[in-house]
Amino acid sequence: MPPRALEPAGVALVDKPGGPSSFAVVAQIRRVTGARTGHAGTLDRFATGLLLLLSGRATKLATCLVGLDKRYLTEIDLTGATWTGDPEGEVVERHAPPGEDELGERLERLRGEIELPIPAASAVKIGGERAYRLARRGVEVDMPIRRSTVHALDVISYTGDVITLDLRVSSGTYVRAIAEALGGHCRTLRRTEVGPFSVADAVTPDAFEPSRLLDEALVLERVGVRA
C-alpha cells in the first residue's frame, strides 16, 4: 500500500505514553495503516494522554477538530520554576511555595478569560525562528501573549508543595503557562479529553489496529458538524 493512501480512513483515539514525541506516535500509526496520517493537536514529550490521529481521507477533518476544548490533569510543583515549564528543563529558580491565601488568589485569576505569555520553550516562531531554539541559546525575547479560556479549574489535591489540577480549557491554552503563573512548573501532564472524546476510549500506540478507527461521519456527528 502506498504511504499516502486514502484508506483506511477514520480517526484514531490514541493514549500517548510519556517519552516519545507526538510525531513519533503519528509515524507509528502510519506504519500500521499504510495511509497518510495527521493529527488534531500534539502533546509535549513528557505529557501523556489523548491524541486524535487522522488516517487517510479523514485528514481533511483536521480543521473541524483542532479547535475543540481540552481537559487535562496536571501536577504542579510550586517550589521552583524550570526554563521549559515542565520536568525536562533545568531549574532556574527555587522558592517557597505560595501560602494558601496567595495560592487561592492566583488560582482565581486563572479562571475564565485569561491572558498569559506563551512559554519560551514552545514552537511559536519569533522573528522566523522557533522560540525554544532561541531559549536554548540563552536569547531572551518578549514572548507573545496568548488569550484563552479556562472553563473550569478544580483542585484535586494539595500538599503545600504540589498541587494537582483538573482543567477544562479552550484550544491553544498552554498548561505550562498556567503552572508558571502559579509560580511553579508542570511535574506531570495528562490530556484526558478532546471535545467529546475521552482517553478512556483510547488505546496505546502498540495496541492500535485499523479496526479501531472511528468513522468520519460519526466523528462529525459527535462534534456537531454536518457532513
N, C-alpha and C positions, 0 to 999 in steps of 0.2 A: 504494500500500500504506500503511495507517495506520502512524504512527510507533511504536505499541506493539504491533505484530503479533507473534503467537506463532511465526511461521515466517519465514525459515528458522531451525531450531533446531539448536544444537550449540555446541561450544567451539572458539574460535579461539586458536591459538598465535601471538602477535604479538611481534615483536622491536622493542621501543620504542627510538627514537633518543633521544639526549640533546637537551634543549631543551623540547619540548612536555610538558605535564602528562599524566598517565595519563588524566585525564578528557577531555582533548582527543583522545587516541587513541580512547577509547570513543566519542566523538561522531563521529569519522571513520569508524569501523567501522559505526556505526548508520546513517550516511548511505548506506553501500554496501548494507546488508541491508534497511533499512527496518523493522527489527524492534526490539523492546525489547532493550536491551543493558546488561549489567552486567559486573562484574569479580570476580576472586577474589584481590584484593590489588594495591595500587598500587605505583608506584616514584616516587621524587623526580624533579623535573625534570632534574637533571643526570645521573641514572642512566640506564643503557641495559639492554636485555635482555628477558627473557621476561615477558610479561603473559598471563594466562589470561583471555580475554574470553568472556562467556556471551551467546548470542544466543537470542532468542525464548523458547520454553518451557524452554530449558536454564538460564535464570537461576535456576531453583529448585535447581540443583546447587551454588550458592554455598556453602551450609553444609557440603557434602562436600569442598570444595576449599580453603577459606580456611585451614584448619589444617595443610595439607601442609608438610613441611620444605622449606627453600630452600637453594640453593647460589649463592654469589657469588664473583666475583673483584674484588678491590679493591686499589688503590694508595693507601698511606697516607703522607702527608708527615709525618715525625717531627720537623720543625724548627719547627712552630708550630701553634697552635690557632685555629680560627675560631669565631664565635659560633653558626654553624649546624652545625659539624662536617663541612662539605663546602666545595667551592671557591666556592660562591655567597655565602658570608658574609665579612664583614670579619675580618681577622686581629686577634685580641685578645691574642695572646701569641707572642713569638718566643723560642726557646731552643735550646740544643744538643741534638741527638738523644741518646737514652739509649745508653750503652755496650752492647756485645754481651751481657755477662752480665746487666745490668739488663733489657735487652730480652727476653732469654730467660726471665727470671723473670716478667715481665709477660705474655708470651705463654702461659706455663704456667698462670697464674692465670685465663686466659680460655678454658681448655678444660674441657669437662664442664658441670655445672650452675653457672650464674653469675647474679649479681645486679648490675645496673648502673642508674644513673639514666637515665630516658628523656631524650633530648636536648631542650634548651629550645626548639629550632626544630622542634617537632613539632605534630601536630594534636590531641594529647591536651588535654582540657579541664581547666582549673584554675579552680575557682570559677565554672564556667559559661562561661569564655572560653578560646579556643584558646591554647595555650602560646606558639606562635610570635608571636601578636599582642601578648601581654604582653612577650615578649622584644624585639620591635621598638620598644616604647615604653620599654625600659630597666627594666622592672619585674622585680626579682629574686624568684624563687619557689623553694621546695624542690621539685624535680621528683620524682615518684613513682619508686619502684624497680621495675624490670621483671625478673622471673625468667625465664630462658630456658636453652636447652641448646645448647652448641656441640659438635656431634658430631665434627667434625674441623676442625682449623685448621692448614693447611700453608703453609710459607714457600716461595713460588715464586722470589722474587729479593729481594736486599737490597743496597742501595748504601751504606748508612750513614745517608743522609738519607731515603730512600724504601724502604718495604718493600711487597712485593706478596704478598697472601694469597689462598688458596683456602679458603673456609669452607663448611661444611655446618652449618646451624643450624635450630633449631625456628622455627615460625611466630611472628611477633611480635618477633623479635630485631632490634635496631637496630644495623646495622653501623657507623653513625656513632658510637654509644656505645662500641663496641669500639675504634674509632680514637681516641676521646678517652681511653679507658683506657690506651692506649699512649702518650699524650702528643701526639697529632697530630690530623690530620683527613683525611677521605677526599678524595683527589685525583680518583679515578675509582671508579665502582662499576658492576658489570655482573652482572645475575642470569642465571645460566646454566641453572638447573634449578628446577622447582617439582614436588615429589614425583617421579613417574616421567616427567615431561615435560621435554624439553630444548629450549633455544633453537636447537639445530642443526636442529630440525624446524619452526621458526617462520619467518614471512615479515614483511617490513616492512609498516607500515600502508598504504603506497602500493601494495604488490603484493598486498594481500589481495583474495580473491574468495570469495563464499559457498561455492563448491565446496571450499574449504579447511576448512570446519567439521568437527570431529570429532563422530561420532555419540555421543549421550548414553550409550547402553548401553556403547559401547567405553570411554568415559571412566570410567564407574563400574567397569567391569571392571579397568581399569588401576590404579585407586586402591583396589581391593579392597572395593568396596561393592556389595551386592546391589541390583539394580534393584527 
